[in-house]
Each structure stands twice: as C-alpha cells, then as structure tokens.
Amino acid sequence: GVFPSDVEFVPRKKKDAGDDDEDAGYLLYLEYDSGSHASSVVVLDAQDITGPELARIHLPFHVPYTFHGAFEPE
C-alpha cells in the first residue's frame, strides 16, 4: 500500500566547488501511502542508498501519484 515516485538527484555541492564525487548528493522522492491517503518526501544519501533515510517529511495531504518535477539549482 506504499508507492514511491520517480527519484530525483540533488547535488550536495555545486559542480564548480571542487567536489569530484559525481554521486555526492541526495536522492529525493515522493511516497504515497494508500492507507492514510497522504504523501511523504523521502531523502536518502545518494552514496549510501541502502543506509537509513536522512529525512522523511510527512505531508498532511496526498500528492497525485503521477505528479513529477525536477530539481533546478538556484
């Protein structure tokens, strides 16, 4: 009863900041819980996707399952 959306990569640093690790950043996705009819934003470390969640933001509403967006730096 829990459904993840597409995953979006957000870099940890600007590319011109000297960080050579291309996977240094975060993975964000929306997760819909059909039992509570609400969504959460889930944040993972892109370099340790099997590790614990860095954050889970519980939204007081649901986001339509087909909704998607994109990260745009500044």
Beta strands, then each sheet from edge to edge (+ up, - down):
strand 1: 2-4
strand 2: 8-11
strand 3: 25-33
strand 4: 38-45
strand 5: 55-58
sheet 1: 1+ 3- 2+
sheet 2: 1+ 3- 4+ 5-
end
